[in-house]
């Protein structure tokens, strides 16, 4: 296949691109606007491959998207482009509405017109996978798991914008017969992760013996999914998923935020020992507004229908991730110095 990957210079998107080029025979067209969290350096391992192409464009630009579809004639789309950081959505929701909702509408509008014009065999084979998040489901209590039937209950501008984009895909499938699928994943982690997110932020702060901010009391629970396992799941959903269906992708690795921070500290103390234990750097800070208490994904549908299973557990994936950051300062150091230095985001002004 030739697969059009939107957001392919982002964290998950670049992992998808690397996986498709390094481990399959598919060709890809990476479409990315190159906003602050995108980094073409994350594609260095595959950028010279003859099966890889890059187009810098905004998914909300209809003319640009039409030109890309016409030029590259993809067999499928993996739509990952999105603004994704909850804290940034709290103080700057407009970008999330434009990219996640308007951009998804444009992608669906252009892709449907393109699909309508395909000849029978290629039209029957075309697929559009919309990659979303478990945050659309809201917050869980102490028990239970998100399933594909869980009602949507988003809490942040980010999750609301992703919920809206999920509904657009479903509407296009039901109204036009458009060959769409949705995946909803738990928290990803791994190499090449922009350092505003929890695991890379804590890893780099701890490496440099800076304070380690933990929201509230650190009891919020997330299910962690190694990004390469997610990339494998997405290709399998694209190839084997039933049209019009949703598939949850989770790592079955529930941890409180404090447990994650402790694990990072202990791993770094072992791999890069310093004078004092890094747990002493932990500082509890004011909680995020609307902070969901717990996310946990039931991936049994994906496992039973498609046969996917995660290859990494949290301990093996975290060690691989931390070793990567220790070995790749040339990738993250410019980001820390020029783009994001680790400051707190998403704080509302009082009064």
C-alpha positions as CSV (number, residue, x, y, z in Angstrom):
1,X,0.0,0.0,0.0
2,X,0.8,3.7,-0.3
3,X,-0.3,5.2,3.0
4,X,-0.9,8.9,3.7
5,X,0.1,9.6,7.3
6,X,-1.0,12.9,8.7
7,X,1.0,14.3,11.6
8,X,4.0,12.0,10.7
9,X,6.5,14.3,12.2
10,X,4.9,14.2,15.7
11,X,5.6,11.6,18.4
12,X,3.2,8.8,17.5
13,X,3.2,9.7,13.8
14,X,6.9,9.5,13.4
15,X,6.9,6.1,15.2
16,X,4.3,5.0,12.6
17,X,6.4,6.2,9.8
18,X,9.6,4.5,11.1
19,X,7.7,1.3,11.7
20,X,6.1,1.3,8.2
21,X,9.4,1.9,6.4
22,X,11.7,-0.3,8.6
23,X,9.4,-3.2,9.2
24,X,7.0,-3.4,6.2
25,X,7.1,-3.0,2.4
26,X,4.5,-0.2,2.4
27,X,5.2,3.3,1.0
28,X,4.2,6.4,3.0
29,X,3.5,10.1,2.4
30,X,4.1,12.0,5.6
31,X,1.9,15.2,5.7
32,X,2.8,17.5,8.6
33,X,2.4,21.3,9.2
34,X,5.5,21.2,11.4
35,X,4.1,23.0,14.5
36,X,6.2,23.2,17.7
37,X,5.9,19.5,18.6
38,X,6.8,18.2,15.2
39,X,10.4,17.3,14.5
40,X,11.8,16.1,11.2
41,X,14.8,14.8,13.1
42,X,12.5,12.0,14.3
43,X,12.3,10.8,10.7
44,X,16.1,10.8,10.1
45,X,16.3,6.9,10.2
46,X,13.9,6.7,7.2
47,X,13.9,10.0,5.5
48,X,16.2,8.9,2.7
49,X,14.3,5.8,1.9
50,X,12.7,5.7,-1.6
51,X,9.4,4.6,-0.1
52,X,9.2,7.7,2.1
53,X,7.9,11.1,0.9
54,X,7.2,14.3,2.9
55,X,4.7,17.1,2.3
56,X,4.7,20.2,4.6
57,X,1.0,21.3,4.7
58,X,-1.8,22.1,7.1
59,X,-4.6,19.5,7.2
60,X,-7.1,22.4,7.5
61,X,-6.0,23.7,4.0
62,X,-8.4,22.1,1.6
63,X,-6.5,23.1,-1.6
64,X,-3.3,21.7,-0.2
65,X,-4.9,18.4,0.8
66,X,-6.6,18.0,-2.6
67,X,-3.2,18.6,-4.3
68,X,-1.5,16.0,-2.1
69,X,-4.2,13.3,-2.8
70,X,-4.0,14.0,-6.5
71,X,-0.2,13.9,-6.6
72,X,0.3,10.8,-4.5
73,X,-2.9,8.7,-5.0
74,X,-2.8,6.9,-1.6
75,X,-4.4,3.5,-1.0
76,X,-5.2,4.4,2.7
77,X,-5.0,7.2,5.2
78,X,-3.8,7.1,8.8
79,X,-5.0,10.4,10.3
80,X,-2.9,11.2,13.3
81,X,-2.4,15.0,13.0
82,X,-3.7,16.7,16.1
83,X,-2.9,19.2,18.8
84,X,-2.5,16.8,21.7
85,X,-1.3,18.5,25.0
86,X,-4.1,18.9,27.5
87,X,-2.4,21.7,29.4
88,X,-2.0,23.8,26.2
89,X,-5.6,23.3,25.4
90,X,-6.7,24.8,28.7
91,X,-5.2,28.2,27.8
92,X,-5.3,28.0,24.0
93,X,-8.3,26.0,22.9
94,X,-8.6,27.7,19.5
95,X,-5.7,25.7,17.9
96,X,-7.3,22.5,19.1
97,X,-10.6,23.3,17.5
98,X,-9.0,24.3,14.2
99,X,-6.7,21.4,13.8
100,X,-8.6,18.6,15.5
101,X,-12.1,19.4,14.3
102,X,-11.8,21.6,11.2
103,X,-8.7,19.8,10.1
104,X,-10.4,16.4,10.4
105,X,-13.5,17.7,8.5
106,X,-11.2,18.9,5.7
107,X,-9.4,15.5,5.6
108,X,-12.7,13.6,5.5
109,X,-14.2,15.9,2.9
110,X,-11.2,15.7,0.6
111,X,-10.7,11.9,1.2
112,X,-14.4,11.2,0.4
113,X,-14.2,13.1,-2.9
114,X,-11.0,11.2,-3.8
115,X,-12.5,7.9,-2.8
116,X,-15.6,8.6,-4.9
117,X,-13.4,8.9,-7.9
118,X,-11.5,5.7,-7.5
119,X,-12.2,2.7,-9.8
120,X,-14.0,-0.3,-8.3
121,X,-11.1,-2.4,-7.0
122,X,-9.1,0.5,-5.5
123,X,-12.3,2.0,-4.1
124,X,-13.2,-1.2,-2.4
125,X,-9.8,-1.5,-0.8
126,X,-9.4,2.2,0.4
127,X,-9.4,2.7,4.2
128,X,-9.3,5.8,6.4
129,X,-8.2,5.3,10.0
130,X,-8.8,8.1,12.4
131,X,-6.5,7.9,15.4
132,X,-8.0,9.2,18.6
133,X,-7.6,9.0,22.4
134,X,-9.1,7.3,25.4
135,X,-9.6,10.8,26.9
136,X,-12.8,11.1,24.9
137,X,-14.4,8.7,27.4
138,X,-13.8,11.0,30.4
139,X,-12.8,9.7,33.8
140,X,-13.2,6.3,35.5
141,X,-13.7,5.5,39.1
142,X,-11.5,3.0,41.0
143,X,-12.9,0.1,38.9
144,X,-13.9,-0.7,35.3
145,X,-12.4,-0.2,31.9
146,X,-13.1,1.9,28.8
147,X,-14.7,-0.3,26.1
148,X,-15.7,0.7,22.6
149,X,-19.3,1.1,23.9
150,X,-18.4,3.6,26.7
151,X,-20.3,6.8,26.4
152,X,-18.2,9.9,25.5
153,X,-17.7,12.4,28.4
154,X,-14.7,14.6,27.6
155,X,-13.3,16.9,30.3
156,X,-10.8,19.2,28.6
157,X,-10.8,21.3,25.4
158,X,-8.4,18.7,24.0
159,X,-10.6,15.7,24.6
160,X,-13.7,17.5,23.5
161,X,-12.1,18.4,20.2
162,X,-11.0,14.7,19.7
163,X,-14.5,13.5,20.6
164,X,-15.9,15.9,18.0
165,X,-13.5,14.5,15.3
166,X,-14.5,10.9,16.2
167,X,-18.2,11.8,15.7
168,X,-17.3,13.3,12.3
169,X,-15.7,10.1,11.2
170,X,-18.7,8.1,12.4
171,X,-21.1,10.4,10.6
172,X,-19.1,10.2,7.3
173,X,-19.2,6.4,7.5
174,X,-22.9,6.2,8.3
175,X,-24.0,9.0,5.9
176,X,-21.8,8.4,2.9
177,X,-20.7,4.8,3.4
178,X,-17.2,6.2,3.7
179,X,-14.7,3.4,4.6
180,X,-13.6,4.7,8.0
181,X,-12.4,3.2,11.3
182,X,-11.5,4.8,14.6
183,X,-8.8,3.8,17.2
184,X,-8.7,5.1,20.7
185,X,-5.4,4.7,22.5
186,X,-4.2,5.1,26.1
187,X,-1.2,7.2,27.0
188,X,1.8,6.6,24.7
189,X,5.4,6.8,25.7
190,X,8.8,5.9,24.1
191,X,11.6,7.5,22.1
192,X,11.3,10.8,20.3
193,X,8.6,12.1,22.7
194,X,8.3,15.9,22.9
195,X,9.4,16.9,26.4
196,X,6.2,18.6,27.6
197,X,4.6,15.2,28.3
198,X,5.0,13.4,31.7
199,X,7.6,10.7,31.0
200,X,10.1,12.7,28.9
201,X,9.6,15.8,31.1
202,X,10.3,13.9,34.3
203,X,13.2,12.0,32.7
204,X,15.0,15.1,31.5
205,X,14.4,17.1,34.6
206,X,15.6,14.2,36.7
207,X,18.6,13.7,34.5
208,X,19.5,17.4,35.1
209,X,18.6,17.3,38.8
210,X,15.7,19.8,38.4
211,X,12.5,19.7,40.3
212,X,10.0,17.0,39.3
213,X,6.5,18.5,39.4
214,X,3.7,16.1,40.2
215,X,0.1,17.3,39.9
216,X,-2.1,17.1,43.0
217,X,-1.1,14.1,45.1
218,X,0.0,12.0,42.1
219,X,-2.9,9.6,42.5
220,X,-4.3,10.0,38.9
221,X,-4.1,6.8,37.0
222,X,-3.1,6.2,33.4
223,X,-2.7,3.1,31.2
224,X,0.6,3.3,29.4
225,X,1.3,2.0,25.9
226,X,4.7,1.8,24.3
227,X,4.6,3.7,21.1
228,X,6.0,1.0,18.8
229,X,3.3,-1.4,20.0
230,X,0.7,1.3,19.1
231,X,2.2,1.7,15.6
232,X,1.9,-2.1,15.1
233,X,-1.7,-2.0,16.2
234,X,-2.6,0.9,13.9
235,X,-1.4,-1.0,10.8
236,X,-3.3,-4.1,11.9
237,X,-6.5,-2.1,12.4
238,X,-6.1,-0.5,9.0
239,X,-5.6,-3.9,7.3
240,X,-7.9,-6.1,9.3
241,X,-10.4,-3.9,11.1
242,X,-14.1,-3.9,10.2
243,X,-15.3,-0.7,8.6
244,X,-17.3,1.5,10.8
245,X,-15.8,0.0,13.9
246,X,-13.9,1.4,16.8
247,X,-10.9,-0.4,18.4
248,X,-9.4,0.5,21.8
249,X,-5.6,0.2,22.1
250,X,-4.1,-0.1,25.6
251,X,-1.0,-1.4,27.2
252,X,-2.7,-3.0,30.2
253,X,-0.2,-1.0,32.3
254,X,-2.1,1.0,34.9
255,X,0.1,3.3,37.0
256,X,-0.5,6.3,39.2
257,X,1.4,9.4,38.1
258,X,3.5,9.1,41.3
259,X,4.4,5.5,40.5
260,X,5.5,6.5,37.1
261,X,7.7,9.3,38.5
262,X,9.2,6.9,41.1
263,X,10.0,4.4,38.4
264,X,11.8,7.0,36.3
265,X,13.8,8.2,39.3
266,X,14.8,4.7,40.3
267,X,15.7,3.7,36.7
268,X,17.9,6.8,36.2
269,X,19.5,6.3,39.6
270,X,20.6,2.9,38.3
271,X,21.6,3.9,34.8
272,X,23.0,7.4,35.5
273,X,23.7,7.5,39.2
274,X,24.2,10.9,40.9
275,X,25.0,12.1,44.4
276,X,21.4,11.9,45.8
277,X,18.3,9.8,45.0
278,X,16.2,11.5,42.4
279,X,13.0,10.9,44.4
280,X,14.1,13.8,46.6
281,X,13.4,16.1,43.6
282,X,9.7,15.4,43.6
283,X,7.5,18.5,44.2
284,X,3.7,18.3,44.4
285,X,2.1,21.2,42.6
286,X,-1.5,22.5,42.1
287,X,-3.6,20.0,40.1
288,X,-4.5,20.5,36.5
289,X,-8.1,22.0,36.0
290,X,-10.5,19.2,35.1
291,X,-7.9,16.5,35.7
292,X,-9.5,13.1,35.0
293,X,-8.9,10.6,37.9
294,X,-8.3,7.4,36.0
295,X,-8.1,6.0,32.5
296,X,-7.9,2.3,31.7
297,X,-8.5,0.6,28.3
298,X,-10.1,-2.7,27.5
299,X,-8.2,-3.9,24.3
300,X,-10.0,-7.3,24.2
301,X,-11.8,-6.5,20.9
302,X,-8.5,-5.6,19.2
303,X,-6.9,-8.8,20.6
304,X,-9.7,-11.2,19.7
305,X,-10.7,-9.8,16.3
306,X,-7.3,-8.8,14.9
307,X,-4.8,-10.7,17.0
308,X,-2.7,-7.8,18.3
309,X,-0.9,-8.0,21.6
310,X,1.6,-5.6,23.1
311,X,5.3,-6.7,23.1
312,X,6.4,-4.4,25.9
313,X,5.3,-4.2,29.5
314,X,5.8,-0.9,31.4
315,X,9.1,-1.9,32.9
316,X,10.7,-3.0,29.7
317,X,9.3,-0.1,27.7
318,X,10.3,2.5,30.3
319,X,13.9,1.2,30.4
320,X,14.2,1.3,26.6
321,X,12.7,4.9,26.6
322,X,15.1,6.2,29.3
323,X,18.1,4.6,27.7
324,X,17.1,6.3,24.4
325,X,17.1,9.7,26.1
326,X,20.4,9.0,27.7
327,X,21.9,8.1,24.3
328,X,20.2,10.9,22.2
329,X,20.9,14.2,23.8
330,X,21.5,15.7,20.3
331,X,17.7,15.1,19.6
332,X,16.3,16.6,22.9
333,X,18.8,19.2,23.9
334,X,17.8,21.8,21.1
335,X,14.1,21.3,22.1
336,X,14.9,22.1,25.8
337,X,17.0,25.1,24.9
338,X,14.9,26.6,22.1
339,X,11.3,25.3,22.1
340,X,10.2,24.1,25.6
341,X,12.4,24.3,28.7
342,X,10.0,22.4,31.1
343,X,7.9,25.3,32.4
344,X,4.4,24.7,33.8
345,X,1.7,25.0,31.2
346,X,-2.1,25.2,31.5
347,X,-2.4,27.5,34.5
348,X,-5.5,29.6,34.6
349,X,-5.1,33.2,35.8
350,X,-6.9,34.0,39.0
351,X,-9.6,36.7,39.1
